């Protein structure tokens, strides 16, 4: 088991890397995080994106704030 794991890790060095600079890696990471939170449909929470589920949760669990203007 340990040998297969080590071989798998070592094989990653042979993979082509699509990014040429740190800024490209940062942009790709930000795009993935945006997709993960805003567009990915999560099956455990009713097939809605996590951000939508969280917004719905807070709308249901908090009382509306009433503001008055004078």
N, C-alpha and C positions, 0 to 999 in steps of 0.2 A: 504494500500500500504506500509506504513512504517513498519508495523508488518511483512509482508511477506519478505521485504528486510532484516530486522533484523534476521528473522528466517533463511534466506538463508546464511547470513554471519556466524551465529552461527553453521550452519550445516557443514561448512568447517573444523571445529575443529575435526570432526569425520573422515575425509578423511585420508587414509594412505599416508605417505610421502615417496617417493622412495629414497630420498637422506639422507645419514647418516652424511655428514660433509659439511662444508662450501665450501671446494674445489670441491665437487661433484655438488653443486648448481652452483658455478661459471662456471664449465665445461659445465653443461647442458645449462646455459644461453648463453655462447659463441657459443655452437653448434646451438642453436635456432636462434641467431642473424645471424650467417653465413648462415643458410638455408634461413632466411627471406630476406637477401640482395642478395644472390648469386644463389639460386636455385628456389625460389618461382616465379611462373609465374603470373605477374600482368596484369589483364584484361584491366585496363584503359590505359595501355601504350603499347598495342599490344601483349600481352601475352609473354613478355620477362622479365627476371629478372631485378630488379631495377638497379643493377650495370651495366648490359649490356646497358640498356637504357641511363643511365648517360654517359657512355663512348661514345656511338653513338652521343649523344647530343653535347658533347664537341668536338668531331671530326668534326662535321658539323659546329659548331659555331665559331671555332677558326681557324686562318690562320696557316698553317704549319710554323714552325720556321726553318729558313735556317741558317745553321752554316757553316763556312768556316774554313779550316785548312791551316796553312801556313807552 
